[in-house]
Amino acid sequence: MNTGEGDDGSGPGYLDAVALVDHDPSWTSAFEQERSVLLLHLGASALSVEHVGSTAVPGLRAKPVLDIMVGVRELALPAYQAPLEEMGYVHVPIGCRERLFFRKGMPRTHHLHLVLEGGEEQRSHLAFRDWLRGHPEDAREYQDLKERLAERFAHDRDSYTEGKAGFIRGILVKALDE
C-alpha cells in the first residue's frame, strides 16, 4: 500500500516542493466542506468519503494537502472524470489498478483517491490513519522520518515517498494484525 502522499505521477518539473507545516485544526473542516461537495457531484457513486493521510492525524506535521479517499463500486474513470473536473480535479495516471488518483490546485491543495469500497487500498489507508491516531509514539516517529526525508528530498516527491515505504509497511503489519 502507498498512502498516496507523493505518489501522484507529477514527474520531473512539477513545481511544488515537499514542505511540512504544523498540523492545522482547520484541515478537518476543510475536509468536511470538500466531502459535501464531492457527495453532491458524485452522488450515489460515492459509497464512503474519508479523510486520510497526515492531515487526518491530529498533531502530525504534514504537507498542507488534504488526502481524501472515496470508496466506489467500480474503478471506471469515465464515470468520475467529468464531475471531478467540474470541481477542479485533474486525473493523474499512476499505473495502479486498484486506485484512481486526482489532484486539485496549483500549488496542489487536495489529493483524491478513488478506491474499491472494502478493497485492500481502502483497508490499508484507514488502518494506517487509525493506527497513527491511536499510537502517538508511532505518529511522532513517522513525523520525525518525514521531516528528515523532506529536508533531504525537498524537490523529489518520489524519493520522499519511497523513503516512507518501509515505515508504512511496518505499521500496516501491526495495524492489520489487530
Order of alpha helices (4+ residues) and beta strands (2+ residues): alpha-beta-beta-alpha-beta-beta-beta-alpha-alpha-alpha
